[in-house]
Amino acid sequence: MKLFAIGAAAGGFSALFGVGGGVVIVPLLIFWLGYGERRATATSLCAIVIIGALAAAGQGLYGNVDLGQAALLAGPAMIGVGAGVALQQRIPERVVSLMFAVLLCAVAIELIIP
Amino acid sequence: MAELLTALCACVGGAIGGLLGVGGGIVFVPALVIILGQSQLEASSTSLLAIVPVALVGTWRQYRNGNVEVRDGIAVGLLSLPGVAAGVLLANVLPQRALELGFAALILFVAFQLTRRALAPRSAAGADPGAPEQL
């Protein structure tokens, strides 16, 4: 039931604001399901694979997706994500929480600025 | 030059994604709009597609570290569909600006809760990081 609520909230917020579901999924996994930060962020990535694929397929039908530029982003980002995961294993979980709080503030600022 | 800068931003976005369990769209979308001159709609669509392989690699790396709850992740992913439908519906009914400000206030509150939780003393140093928290 909680998983359903988390999924629905992630989907709703990504459709409304164009933010990836992770911003919603990670805090909910931590506060509702008592996940530690590492498990929460890892499981969030797993969910994002599916959410991103569904959403991109939908947008692709409307012809909004630029394949070349998606590849230009994905290539370097796949290297970056490996580094990010490796770094995360070496820092305390509460530091991950604090960094996530900073990320949320950045997203909030992006939303507030018209 | 613009391509190189975009690739650099993408690399940073991926690192943030791996570190914090998000897709990286928060970096991808502004990069596409500002550097490559895409429209907001094109940028978020392109970003969504780019996020898929990135999250896949991130999931695989985290899986090797034993951190992924595969069943929960797949459940959340699939259960997002009704939420997406509701979100699209709401976006057409409610004023976008009020939604943005409301969501901004909500995540600032979550940021505060996360910070408070991270700074609170834990029962034993790192003993049970999975212990349920009261919100």
gemmi code that builds the backbone of each chain (N, CA, C; Angstrom):
import gemmi

chains = {
    "A": [
        ("MET", (0.828, -1.207, 0.000), (0.000, 0.000, 0.000), (0.867, 1.264, 0.000)),
        ("LYS", (1.884, 1.234, 0.884), (2.786, 2.391, 0.907), (3.559, 2.489, -0.403)),
        ("LEU", (3.943, 1.314, -0.962), (4.658, 1.323, -2.243), (3.786, 1.946, -3.323)),
        ("PHE", (2.479, 1.616, -3.286), (1.555, 2.186, -4.260), (1.518, 3.702, -4.115)),
        ("ALA", (1.419, 4.180, -2.869), (1.369, 5.624, -2.628), (2.660, 6.297, -3.100)),
        ("ILE", (3.794, 5.639, -2.830), (5.073, 6.231, -3.239), (5.166, 6.303, -4.758)),
        ("GLY", (4.769, 5.204, -5.417), (4.804, 5.179, -6.879), (3.893, 6.235, -7.472)),
        ("ALA", (2.666, 6.307, -6.943), (1.698, 7.262, -7.466), (2.182, 8.697, -7.242)),
        ("ALA", (2.729, 8.956, -6.045), (3.229, 10.309, -5.755), (4.377, 10.664, -6.693)),
        ("ALA", (5.293, 9.703, -6.905), (6.445, 9.956, -7.791), (5.959, 10.247, -9.201)),
        ("GLY", (5.010, 9.429, -9.680), (4.485, 9.633, -11.030), (3.774, 10.964, -11.151)),
        ("GLY", (2.939, 11.283, -10.157), (2.183, 12.529, -10.187), (3.092, 13.741, -10.199)),
        ("PHE", (4.080, 13.741, -9.299), (4.967, 14.898, -9.231), (5.829, 15.021, -10.479)),
        ("SER", (6.245, 13.869, -11.069), (7.062, 14.019, -12.281), (6.218, 14.547, -13.433)),
        ("ALA", (4.944, 14.114, -13.499), (4.092, 14.625, -14.571), (3.808, 16.113, -14.372)),
        ("LEU", (3.629, 16.536, -13.100), (3.280, 17.926, -12.819), (4.467, 18.869, -12.992)),
        ("PHE", (5.632, 18.438, -12.560), (6.748, 19.380, -12.476), (7.951, 19.000, -13.326)),
        ("GLY", (7.909, 17.843, -13.981), (9.044, 17.454, -14.801), (10.292, 17.138, -13.999)),
        ("VAL", (10.146, 16.945, -12.683), (11.308, 16.490, -11.914), (11.300, 14.964, -11.937)),
        ("GLY", (12.487, 14.379, -11.922), (12.541, 12.929, -11.892), (11.889, 12.443, -10.617)),
        ("GLY", (11.406, 11.225, -10.604), (10.726, 10.721, -9.418), (11.605, 10.626, -8.189)),
        ("GLY", (12.931, 10.643, -8.386), (13.851, 10.402, -7.272), (13.685, 11.364, -6.115)),
        ("VAL", (13.402, 12.631, -6.454), (13.227, 13.663, -5.432), (12.099, 13.283, -4.477)),
        ("VAL", (11.094, 12.571, -4.998), (9.956, 12.155, -4.186), (10.203, 10.785, -3.558)),
        ("ILE", (10.775, 9.870, -4.355), (10.901, 8.470, -3.914), (11.864, 8.332, -2.733)),
        ("VAL", (13.024, 8.965, -2.825), (14.051, 8.764, -1.792), (13.562, 9.170, -0.392)),
        ("PRO", (13.007, 10.397, -0.215), (12.538, 10.755, 1.143), (11.414, 9.850, 1.637)),
        ("LEU", (10.515, 9.439, 0.724), (9.401, 8.592, 1.160), (9.899, 7.217, 1.601)),
        ("LEU", (10.866, 6.661, 0.880), (11.427, 5.363, 1.282), (12.103, 5.483, 2.647)),
        ("ILE", (12.742, 6.618, 2.888), (13.446, 6.814, 4.158), (12.455, 6.999, 5.307)),
        ("PHE", (11.472, 7.887, 5.124), (10.591, 8.227, 6.237), (9.465, 7.215, 6.432)),
        ("TRP", (8.945, 6.643, 5.357), (7.823, 5.713, 5.489), (8.267, 4.280, 5.698)),
        ("LEU", (9.236, 3.836, 4.915), (9.608, 2.423, 4.964), (10.868, 2.200, 5.798)),
        ("GLY", (11.419, 3.287, 6.364), (12.566, 3.141, 7.237), (13.826, 2.669, 6.535)),
        ("TYR", (13.914, 2.924, 5.227), (15.123, 2.564, 4.492), (16.301, 3.420, 4.949)),
        ("GLY", (17.502, 2.846, 4.945), (18.708, 3.647, 5.073), (18.936, 4.387, 3.765)),
        ("GLU", (19.803, 5.420, 3.800), (19.999, 6.251, 2.618), (20.519, 5.469, 1.418)),
        ("ARG", (21.447, 4.539, 1.651), (22.007, 3.805, 0.514), (20.944, 2.941, -0.163)),
        ("ARG", (20.157, 2.216, 0.670), (19.116, 1.371, 0.082), (18.056, 2.215, -0.607)),
        ("ALA", (17.726, 3.368, -0.006), (16.680, 4.228, -0.577), (17.109, 4.769, -1.939)),
        ("THR", (18.342, 5.278, -2.035), (18.781, 5.862, -3.305), (18.953, 4.776, -4.367)),
        ("ALA", (19.437, 3.588, -3.964), (19.641, 2.497, -4.921), (18.302, 2.017, -5.463)),
        ("THR", (17.316, 1.853, -4.577), (15.996, 1.372, -4.997), (15.295, 2.434, -5.841)),
        ("SER", (15.528, 3.704, -5.514), (14.980, 4.802, -6.302), (15.478, 4.728, -7.751)),
        ("LEU", (16.777, 4.458, -7.924), (17.334, 4.357, -9.279), (16.631, 3.249, -10.055)),
        ("CYS", (16.381, 2.130, -9.373), (15.702, 0.999, -10.007), (14.316, 1.419, -10.485)),
        ("ALA", (13.585, 2.155, -9.650), (12.241, 2.622, -10.034), (12.321, 3.618, -11.181)),
        ("ILE", (13.364, 4.469, -11.172), (13.497, 5.506, -12.198), (13.715, 4.903, -13.582)),
        ("VAL", (14.404, 3.740, -13.634), (14.583, 3.072, -14.927), (13.218, 2.872, -15.583)),
        ("ILE", (12.256, 2.383, -14.784), (10.927, 2.078, -15.327), (10.144, 3.363, -15.613)),
        ("ILE", (10.138, 4.291, -14.643), (9.388, 5.540, -14.823), (9.916, 6.305, -16.033)),
        ("GLY", (11.259, 6.405, -16.134), (11.873, 7.124, -17.249), (11.531, 6.480, -18.581)),
        ("ALA", (11.577, 5.146, -18.629), (11.293, 4.441, -19.884), (9.846, 4.671, -20.313)),
        ("LEU", (8.917, 4.581, -19.354), (7.503, 4.797, -19.675), (7.266, 6.229, -20.148)),
        ("ALA", (7.824, 7.180, -19.378), (7.593, 8.591, -19.711), (8.245, 8.967, -21.035)),
        ("ALA", (9.471, 8.463, -21.271), (10.167, 8.791, -22.517), (9.439, 8.170, -23.704)),
        ("ALA", (8.905, 6.959, -23.508), (8.148, 6.322, -24.594), (6.929, 7.170, -24.933)),
        ("GLY", (6.248, 7.681, -23.884), (5.087, 8.540, -24.108), (5.451, 9.802, -24.861)),
        ("GLN", (6.514, 10.454, -24.421), (6.943, 11.694, -25.078), (7.462, 11.406, -26.480)),
        ("GLY", (8.088, 10.221, -26.654), (8.614, 9.842, -27.965), (7.494, 9.757, -28.998)),
        ("LEU", (6.330, 9.316, -28.543), (5.190, 9.212, -29.454), (4.798, 10.584, -29.998)),
        ("TYR", (5.050, 11.618, -29.181), (4.737, 12.974, -29.630), (5.893, 13.612, -30.398)),
        ("GLY", (6.986, 12.863, -30.546), (8.113, 13.384, -31.308), (8.899, 14.466, -30.600)),
        ("ASN", (8.860, 14.446, -29.258), (9.574, 15.488, -28.516), (11.004, 15.103, -28.159)),
        ("VAL", (11.388, 13.846, -28.441), (12.681, 13.362, -27.982), (13.745, 13.509, -29.071)),
        ("ASP", (14.872, 14.115, -28.710), (16.014, 14.251, -29.615), (17.033, 13.155, -29.281)),
        ("LEU", (17.076, 12.118, -30.142), (17.907, 10.938, -29.857), (19.389, 11.270, -29.740)),
        ("GLY", (19.894, 12.087, -30.668), (21.316, 12.415, -30.669), (21.722, 13.121, -29.387)),
        ("GLN", (20.893, 14.075, -28.969), (21.236, 14.822, -27.762), (21.043, 13.979, -26.508)),
        ("ALA", (20.081, 13.040, -26.548), (19.922, 12.124, -25.419), (21.184, 11.273, -25.268)),
        ("ALA", (21.743, 10.837, -26.408), (22.966, 10.026, -26.378), (24.145, 10.858, -25.875)),
        ("LEU", (24.177, 12.124, -26.297), (25.249, 13.025, -25.853), (25.223, 13.180, -24.330)),
        ("LEU", (24.028, 13.197, -23.738), (23.907, 13.282, -22.280), (24.218, 11.940, -21.621)),
        ("ALA", (23.630, 10.869, -22.181), (23.683, 9.567, -21.506), (25.109, 9.020, -21.418)),
        ("GLY", (25.903, 9.198, -22.491), (27.268, 8.646, -22.498), (28.082, 9.113, -21.297)),
        ("PRO", (28.341, 10.426, -21.194), (29.133, 10.910, -20.051), (28.435, 10.669, -18.707)),
        ("ALA", (27.099, 10.750, -18.711), (26.381, 10.587, -17.443), (26.502, 9.164, -16.911)),
        ("MET", (26.648, 8.180, -17.828), (26.809, 6.797, -17.379), (28.157, 6.614, -16.683)),
        ("ILE", (29.150, 7.384, -17.121), (30.441, 7.361, -16.408), (30.273, 8.038, -15.053)),
        ("GLY", (29.573, 9.179, -15.052), (29.371, 9.933, -13.818), (28.616, 9.138, -12.770)),
        ("VAL", (27.594, 8.407, -13.203), (26.756, 7.704, -12.235), (27.555, 6.601, -11.538)),
        ("GLY", (28.457, 5.961, -12.284), (29.312, 4.934, -11.664), (30.183, 5.549, -10.582)),
        ("ALA", (30.731, 6.734, -10.891), (31.572, 7.428, -9.910), (30.748, 7.839, -8.698)),
        ("GLY", (29.521, 8.311, -8.949), (28.658, 8.742, -7.854), (28.323, 7.595, -6.913)),
        ("VAL", (27.991, 6.440, -7.498), (27.656, 5.271, -6.679), (28.885, 4.826, -5.878)),
        ("ALA", (30.049, 4.812, -6.544), (31.278, 4.379, -5.863), (31.587, 5.307, -4.692)),
        ("LEU", (31.438, 6.614, -4.920), (31.695, 7.592, -3.856), (30.717, 7.405, -2.698)),
        ("GLN", (29.459, 7.113, -3.049), (28.424, 6.990, -2.015), (28.725, 5.858, -1.034)),
        ("GLN", (29.391, 4.793, -1.509), (29.688, 3.658, -0.620), (30.742, 4.033, 0.426)),
        ("ARG", (31.450, 5.141, 0.169), (32.577, 5.495, 1.032), (32.261, 6.613, 2.010)),
        ("ILE", (31.051, 7.182, 1.943), (30.716, 8.273, 2.854), (29.597, 7.827, 3.793)),
        ("PRO", (29.511, 8.425, 4.998), (28.457, 8.051, 5.948), (27.072, 8.366, 5.384)),
        ("GLU", (26.079, 7.553, 5.778), (24.733, 7.736, 5.233), (24.146, 9.094, 5.598)),
        ("ARG", (24.475, 9.606, 6.806), (23.889, 10.897, 7.172), (24.413, 12.022, 6.275)),
        ("VAL", (25.628, 11.851, 5.734), (26.141, 12.846, 4.779), (25.322, 12.800, 3.489)),
        ("VAL", (24.913, 11.583, 3.080), (24.044, 11.454, 1.908), (22.747, 12.219, 2.150)),
        ("SER", (22.189, 12.084, 3.372), (20.961, 12.810, 3.729), (21.155, 14.318, 3.604)),
        ("LEU", (22.266, 14.802, 4.129), (22.509, 16.248, 4.092), (22.656, 16.731, 2.650)),
        ("MET", (23.365, 15.945, 1.828), (23.525, 16.332, 0.429), (22.173, 16.312, -0.283)),
        ("PHE", (21.335, 15.342, 0.101), (20.014, 15.279, -0.513), (19.188, 16.510, -0.135)),
        ("ALA", (19.344, 16.965, 1.115), (18.638, 18.174, 1.555), (19.069, 19.378, 0.706)),
        ("VAL", (20.361, 19.453, 0.395), (20.861, 20.547, -0.452), (20.235, 20.458, -1.843)),
        ("LEU", (20.169, 19.211, -2.368), (19.560, 19.008, -3.684), (18.106, 19.484, -3.690)),
        ("LEU", (17.361, 19.149, -2.610), (15.954, 19.561, -2.524), (15.845, 21.083, -2.523)),
        ("CYS", (16.748, 21.740, -1.809), (16.730, 23.216, -1.794), (16.972, 23.751, -3.204)),
        ("ALA", (17.889, 23.109, -3.939), (18.163, 23.549, -5.312), (16.924, 23.381, -6.185)),
        ("VAL", (16.237, 22.249, -6.043), (15.023, 22.011, -6.825), (13.960, 23.047, -6.454)),
        ("ALA", (13.840, 23.342, -5.141), (12.851, 24.323, -4.691), (13.132, 25.691, -5.313)),
        ("ILE", (14.408, 26.079, -5.335), (14.772, 27.374, -5.922), (14.419, 27.398, -7.406)),
        ("GLU", (14.723, 26.266, -8.084), (14.401, 26.178, -9.508), (12.894, 26.341, -9.745)),
        ("LEU", (12.097, 25.805, -8.798), (10.638, 25.908, -8.934), (10.139, 27.311, -8.636)),
        ("ILE", (10.770, 27.972, -7.645), (10.289, 29.278, -7.211), (10.598, 30.352, -8.254)),
        ("ILE", (11.808, 30.247, -8.864), (12.152, 31.213, -9.905), (11.252, 30.977, -11.109)),
        ("PRO", (10.502, 31.982, -11.549), (9.544, 31.775, -12.646), (10.264, 31.519, -13.983)),
    ],
    "B": [
        ("MET", (32.161, 22.939, -29.084), (32.349, 23.543, -27.756), (31.112, 23.370, -26.888)),
        ("ALA", (29.955, 23.680, -27.491), (28.692, 23.510, -26.756), (28.491, 22.046, -26.396)),
        ("GLU", (28.895, 21.148, -27.334), (28.754, 19.707, -27.092), (29.626, 19.282, -25.922)),
        ("LEU", (30.847, 19.805, -25.884), (31.789, 19.445, -24.827), (31.254, 19.883, -23.466)),
        ("LEU", (30.726, 21.097, -23.429), (30.168, 21.643, -22.182), (28.965, 20.805, -21.735)),
        ("THR", (28.127, 20.426, -22.696), (26.961, 19.587, -22.379), (27.415, 18.252, -21.808)),
        ("ALA", (28.445, 17.651, -22.446), (28.949, 16.358, -21.982), (29.473, 16.473, -20.553)),
        ("LEU", (30.130, 17.581, -20.262), (30.674, 17.811, -18.923), (29.543, 17.919, -17.901)),
        ("CYS", (28.515, 18.698, -18.241), (27.347, 18.829, -17.361), (26.684, 17.475, -17.154)),
        ("ALA", (26.612, 16.677, -18.241), (25.981, 15.364, -18.154), (26.731, 14.475, -17.168)),
        ("CYS", (28.058, 14.566, -17.213), (28.894, 13.761, -16.321), (28.618, 14.143, -14.858)),
        ("VAL", (28.535, 15.450, -14.596), (28.219, 15.932, -13.245), (26.814, 15.483, -12.830)),
        ("GLY", (25.855, 15.607, -13.762), (24.489, 15.185, -13.487), (24.419, 13.712, -13.137)),
        ("GLY", (25.172, 12.896, -13.874), (25.209, 11.465, -13.591), (25.776, 11.176, -12.213)),
        ("ALA", (26.831, 11.900, -11.854), (27.454, 11.693, -10.541), (26.470, 12.030, -9.418)),
        ("ILE", (25.745, 13.141, -9.574), (24.731, 13.505, -8.577), (23.662, 12.424, -8.521)),
        ("GLY", (23.285, 11.914, -9.694), (22.284, 10.849, -9.754), (22.718, 9.615, -8.991)),
        ("GLY", (23.957, 9.193, -9.196), (24.459, 8.001, -8.518), (24.592, 8.212, -7.024)),
        ("LEU", (24.991, 9.415, -6.659), (25.213, 9.745, -5.252), (23.896, 9.835, -4.493)),
        ("LEU", (22.878, 10.408, -5.129), (21.648, 10.730, -4.400), (20.412, 9.966, -4.883)),
        ("GLY", (20.589, 9.080, -5.867), (19.458, 8.257, -6.276), (18.403, 8.989, -7.069)),
        ("VAL", (18.802, 10.024, -7.803), (17.866, 10.720, -8.684), (18.346, 10.533, -10.126)),
        ("GLY", (17.510, 10.933, -11.072), (17.844, 10.650, -12.464), (18.901, 11.559, -13.057)),
        ("GLY", (19.054, 12.760, -12.509), (20.001, 13.699, -13.084), (19.324, 14.758, -13.944)),
        ("GLY", (18.006, 14.670, -14.057), (17.263, 15.628, -14.864), (17.418, 17.058, -14.392)),
        ("ILE", (17.668, 17.209, -13.084), (17.833, 18.559, -12.543), (19.027, 19.267, -13.179)),
        ("VAL", (20.010, 18.479, -13.654), (21.143, 19.074, -14.370), (20.918, 19.013, -15.887)),
        ("PHE", (20.348, 17.890, -16.355), (20.187, 17.693, -17.806), (19.302, 18.762, -18.442)),
        ("VAL", (18.152, 19.039, -17.807), (17.184, 19.938, -18.437), (17.750, 21.354, -18.610)),
        ("PRO", (18.301, 21.968, -17.527), (18.889, 23.298, -17.741), (20.025, 23.284, -18.772)),
        ("ALA", (20.822, 22.186, -18.787), (21.933, 22.107, -19.748), (21.397, 22.133, -21.176)),
        ("LEU", (20.342, 21.361, -21.433), (19.764, 21.302, -22.782), (19.159, 22.642, -23.177)),
        ("VAL", (18.493, 23.311, -22.210), (17.830, 24.576, -22.525), (18.867, 25.689, -22.725)),
        ("ILE", (19.804, 25.787, -21.768), (20.728, 26.925, -21.787), (21.835, 26.733, -22.814)),
        ("ILE", (22.447, 25.527, -22.849), (23.605, 25.332, -23.723), (23.186, 24.997, -25.158)),
        ("LEU", (22.198, 24.096, -25.292), (21.845, 23.642, -26.636), (20.596, 24.315, -27.195)),
        ("GLY", (19.979, 25.195, -26.381), (18.865, 25.983, -26.892), (17.592, 25.216, -27.171)),
        ("GLN", (17.395, 24.065, -26.494), (16.133, 23.335, -26.662), (15.007, 24.047, -25.920)),
        ("SER", (13.773, 23.777, -26.335), (12.625, 24.278, -25.571), (12.482, 23.447, -24.306)),
        ("GLN", (11.727, 23.977, -23.336), (11.544, 23.283, -22.062), (10.953, 21.887, -22.274)),
        ("LEU", (9.970, 21.781, -23.174), (9.304, 20.500, -23.417), (10.258, 19.500, -24.063)),
        ("GLU", (10.973, 19.935, -25.111), (11.960, 19.055, -25.757), (12.993, 18.608, -24.745)),
        ("ALA", (13.447, 19.575, -23.930), (14.523, 19.279, -22.984), (14.087, 18.239, -21.964)),
        ("SER", (12.871, 18.392, -21.407), (12.481, 17.413, -20.393), (12.241, 16.044, -21.029)),
        ("SER", (11.761, 16.004, -22.283), (11.577, 14.715, -22.952), (12.915, 14.045, -23.238)),
        ("THR", (13.851, 14.820, -23.783), (15.184, 14.279, -24.089), (15.867, 13.821, -22.808)),
        ("SER", (15.715, 14.614, -21.750), (16.310, 14.281, -20.463), (15.752, 12.959, -19.932)),
        ("LEU", (14.441, 12.764, -20.083), (13.808, 11.524, -19.613), (14.432, 10.305, -20.280)),
        ("LEU", (14.664, 10.408, -21.600), (15.252, 9.279, -22.328), (16.684, 9.039, -21.868)),
        ("ALA", (17.443, 10.123, -21.680), (18.835, 9.993, -21.253), (18.927, 9.359, -19.868)),
        ("ILE", (17.929, 9.630, -19.029), (17.932, 9.138, -17.651), (17.873, 7.609, -17.589)),
        ("VAL", (17.208, 6.980, -18.590), (16.994, 5.529, -18.530), (18.310, 4.738, -18.457)),
        ("PRO", (19.223, 4.899, -19.430), (20.478, 4.132, -19.314), (21.310, 4.532, -18.100)),
        ("VAL", (21.222, 5.806, -17.715), (21.985, 6.271, -16.557), (21.497, 5.574, -15.279)),
        ("ALA", (20.176, 5.547, -15.093), (19.609, 4.898, -13.908), (19.874, 3.396, -13.942)),
        ("LEU", (19.901, 2.839, -15.166), (20.162, 1.408, -15.311), (21.580, 1.068, -14.836)),
        ("VAL", (22.559, 1.861, -15.286), (23.938, 1.641, -14.845), (24.046, 1.850, -13.335)),
        ("GLY", (23.382, 2.903, -12.835), (23.407, 3.176, -11.401), (22.805, 2.032, -10.597)),
        ("THR", (21.685, 1.503, -11.079), (21.036, 0.384, -10.389), (21.949, -0.826, -10.357)),
        ("TRP", (22.590, -1.111, -11.504), (23.492, -2.260, -11.608), (24.653, -2.122, -10.613)),
        ("ARG", (25.246, -0.933, -10.543), (26.367, -0.728, -9.618), (25.911, -0.864, -8.168)),
        ("GLN", (24.741, -0.285, -7.866), (24.215, -0.383, -6.499), (23.842, -1.827, -6.171)),
        ("TYR", (23.366, -2.553, -7.174), (22.990, -3.958, -6.962), (24.220, -4.755, -6.540)),
        ("ARG", (25.336, -4.483, -7.184), (26.569, -5.191, -6.823), (27.011, -4.843, -5.406)),
        ("ASN", (26.594, -3.679, -4.919), (26.891, -3.308, -3.535), (25.812, -3.808, -2.574)),
        ("GLY", (24.829, -4.529, -3.117), (23.787, -5.123, -2.269), (22.779, -4.134, -1.716)),
        ("ASN", (22.570, -3.002, -2.398), (21.691, -1.973, -1.847), (20.307, -1.908, -2.490)),
        ("VAL", (20.091, -2.634, -3.597), (18.826, -2.470, -4.321), (17.768, -3.457, -3.834)),
        ("GLU", (16.593, -2.931, -3.439), (15.430, -3.780, -3.171), (14.683, -3.883, -4.495)),
        ("VAL", (15.035, -4.904, -5.293), (14.557, -4.960, -6.673), (13.027, -4.966, -6.739)),
        ("ARG", (12.396, -5.789, -5.885), (10.924, -5.894, -5.960), (10.266, -4.555, -5.647)),
        ("ASP", (10.726, -3.884, -4.590), (10.144, -2.588, -4.230), (10.364, -1.564, -5.346)),
        ("GLY", (11.565, -1.575, -5.917), (11.878, -0.610, -6.972), (10.969, -0.789, -8.174)),
        ("ILE", (10.799, -2.055, -8.600), (9.937, -2.331, -9.753), (8.489, -1.964, -9.425)),
        ("ALA", (8.062, -2.278, -8.182), (6.685, -1.948, -7.782), (6.459, -0.444, -7.848)),
        ("VAL", (7.372, 0.338, -7.266), (7.220, 1.802, -7.289), (7.198, 2.306, -8.730)),
        ("GLY", (8.078, 1.746, -9.569), (8.145, 2.172, -10.964), (6.840, 1.935, -11.699)),
        ("LEU", (6.294, 0.724, -11.560), (5.066, 0.393, -12.282), (3.859, 1.139, -11.712)),
        ("LEU", (3.857, 1.317, -10.366), (2.716, 1.971, -9.720), (2.712, 3.473, -9.946)),
        ("SER", (3.745, 3.981, -10.613), (3.784, 5.422, -10.883), (2.791, 5.793, -11.987)),
        ("LEU", (2.375, 4.784, -12.765), (1.501, 5.083, -13.918), (0.218, 5.830, -13.544)),
        ("PRO", (-0.575, 5.327, -12.567), (-1.784, 6.092, -12.206), (-1.442, 7.500, -11.718)),
        ("GLY", (-0.304, 7.627, -11.036), (0.119, 8.950, -10.568), (0.392, 9.892, -11.718)),
        ("VAL", (1.051, 9.363, -12.766), (1.334, 10.181, -13.943), (0.024, 10.666, -14.558)),
        ("ALA", (-0.946, 9.742, -14.691), (-2.239, 10.106, -15.274), (-2.910, 11.197, -14.443)),
        ("ALA", (-2.900, 11.015, -13.104), (-3.513, 12.004, -12.223), (-2.790, 13.340, -12.323)),
        ("GLY", (-1.463, 13.278, -12.407), (-0.669, 14.503, -12.492), (-0.990, 15.304, -13.742)),
        ("VAL", (-1.088, 14.587, -14.876), (-1.410, 15.259, -16.137), (-2.778, 15.933, -16.039)),
        ("LEU", (-3.715, 15.194, -15.428), (-5.069, 15.719, -15.255), (-5.057, 16.986, -14.387)),
        ("LEU", (-4.363, 16.881, -13.224), (-4.293, 18.005, -12.284), (-3.639, 19.222, -12.924)),
        ("ALA", (-2.578, 18.962, -13.707), (-1.833, 20.065, -14.307), (-2.732, 20.902, -15.199)),
        ("ASN", (-3.753, 20.253, -15.779), (-4.652, 20.984, -16.667), (-5.759, 21.709, -15.923)),
        ("VAL", (-5.957, 21.352, -14.636), (-7.055, 21.934, -13.871), (-6.554, 23.033, -12.927)),
        ("LEU", (-5.438, 22.745, -12.242), (-4.944, 23.665, -11.225), (-3.970, 24.680, -11.823)),
        ("PRO", (-3.876, 25.867, -11.193), (-2.910, 26.865, -11.692), (-1.469, 26.399, -11.451)),
        ("GLN", (-0.668, 26.375, -12.526), (0.693, 25.829, -12.477), (1.561, 26.539, -11.435)),
        ("ARG", (1.401, 27.862, -11.334), (2.257, 28.650, -10.431), (2.017, 28.249, -8.966)),
        ("ALA", (0.741, 28.065, -8.617), (0.413, 27.670, -7.244), (0.981, 26.279, -6.951)),
        ("LEU", (0.901, 25.392, -7.932), (1.453, 24.043, -7.777), (2.955, 24.096, -7.528)),
        ("GLU", (3.639, 24.911, -8.332), (5.099, 25.026, -8.201), (5.493, 25.513, -6.816)),
        ("LEU", (4.803, 26.564, -6.355), (5.131, 27.131, -5.047), (4.790, 26.147, -3.931)),
        ("GLY", (3.667, 25.449, -4.088), (3.268, 24.458, -3.088), (4.285, 23.333, -2.991)),
        ("PHE", (4.713, 22.840, -4.148), (5.690, 21.750, -4.157), (7.032, 22.226, -3.607)),
        ("ALA", (7.415, 23.461, -3.938), (8.668, 24.019, -3.416), (8.625, 24.054, -1.885)),
        ("ALA", (7.496, 24.503, -1.332), (7.358, 24.561, 0.131), (7.451, 23.159, 0.730)),
        ("LEU", (6.806, 22.193, 0.064), (6.806, 20.816, 0.558), (8.226, 20.248, 0.604)),
        ("ILE", (8.991, 20.417, -0.478), (10.318, 19.791, -0.479), (11.297, 20.552, 0.422)),
        ("LEU", (11.044, 21.847, 0.654), (11.875, 22.553, 1.632), (11.634, 21.967, 3.027)),
        ("PHE", (10.374, 21.617, 3.305), (10.044, 20.987, 4.583), (10.738, 19.626, 4.697)),
        ("VAL", (10.722, 18.853, 3.606), (11.385, 17.540, 3.611), (12.889, 17.712, 3.816)),
        ("ALA", (13.463, 18.734, 3.166), (14.895, 19.006, 3.332), (15.213, 19.275, 4.799)),
        ("PHE", (14.321, 20.041, 5.456), (14.505, 20.352, 6.877), (14.440, 19.072, 7.713)),
        ("GLN", (13.463, 18.215, 7.427), (13.317, 16.957, 8.168), (14.534, 16.060, 7.988)),
        ("LEU", (15.039, 15.981, 6.747), (16.210, 15.145, 6.467), (17.420, 15.654, 7.231)),
        ("THR", (17.568, 16.979, 7.244), (18.705, 17.577, 7.936), (18.630, 17.301, 9.430)),
        ("ARG", (17.419, 17.479, 9.994), (17.231, 17.256, 11.425), (17.546, 15.808, 11.773)),
        ("ARG", (17.087, 14.896, 10.897), (17.294, 13.472, 11.130), (18.790, 13.127, 11.044)),
        ("ALA", (19.476, 13.733, 10.056), (20.893, 13.428, 9.849), (21.734, 13.946, 11.008)),
        ("LEU", (21.297, 15.074, 11.594), (22.097, 15.674, 12.658), (21.751, 15.127, 14.034)),
        ("ALA", (20.595, 14.421, 14.129), (20.195, 13.866, 15.421), (21.132, 12.727, 15.808)),
        ("PRO", (21.432, 12.606, 17.109), (22.284, 11.497, 17.538), (21.551, 10.186, 17.339)),
        ("ARG", (22.265, 9.179, 16.823), (21.631, 7.873, 16.644), (22.028, 6.971, 17.799)),
        ("SER", (21.127, 6.039, 18.134), (21.274, 5.217, 19.342), (22.685, 4.650, 19.496)),
        ("ALA", (23.168, 3.941, 18.502), (24.552, 3.467, 18.519), (25.140, 3.802, 17.156)),
        ("ALA", (26.405, 4.162, 17.135), (27.023, 4.659, 15.912), (26.774, 3.708, 14.736)),
        ("GLY", (25.869, 4.103, 13.852), (25.615, 3.343, 12.636), (25.073, 1.952, 12.872)),
        ("ALA", (24.528, 1.689, 14.082), (24.111, 0.335, 14.413), (23.003, -0.167, 13.493)),
        ("ASP", (21.940, 0.622, 13.371), (20.815, 0.165, 12.562), (20.309, 1.286, 11.679)),
        ("PRO", (20.984, 1.492, 10.553), (20.613, 2.610, 9.690), (19.222, 2.423, 9.080)),
        ("GLY", (18.670, 1.211, 9.162), (17.373, 0.960, 8.556), (16.225, 1.123, 9.554)),
        ("ALA", (16.520, 1.576, 10.767), (15.472, 1.697, 11.788), (14.390, 2.674, 11.342)),
        ("PRO", (13.123, 2.304, 11.497), (12.032, 3.183, 11.074), (12.082, 4.529, 11.799)),
        ("GLU", (11.745, 5.567, 11.055), (11.760, 6.911, 11.608), (10.331, 7.425, 11.688)),
        ("GLN", (10.030, 8.187, 12.693), (8.746, 8.866, 12.742), (8.866, 10.195, 12.026)),
        ("LEU", (7.900, 10.496, 11.164), (7.937, 11.788, 10.496), (7.135, 12.779, 11.317)),
    ],
}
model = gemmi.Model(1)
for chain_id, residues in chains.items():
    chain = gemmi.Chain(chain_id)
    for i, (resn, *xyz) in enumerate(residues, 1):
        res = gemmi.Residue()
        res.name, res.seqid = resn, gemmi.SeqId(i, " ")
        for name, pos in zip(("N", "CA", "C"), xyz):
            atom = gemmi.Atom()
            atom.name, atom.element = name, gemmi.Element(name[0])
            atom.pos, atom.b_iso = gemmi.Position(*pos), 0.0
            res.add_atom(atom)
        chain.add_residue(res)
    model.add_chain(chain)
structure = gemmi.Structure()
structure.add_model(model)
structure.setup_entities()
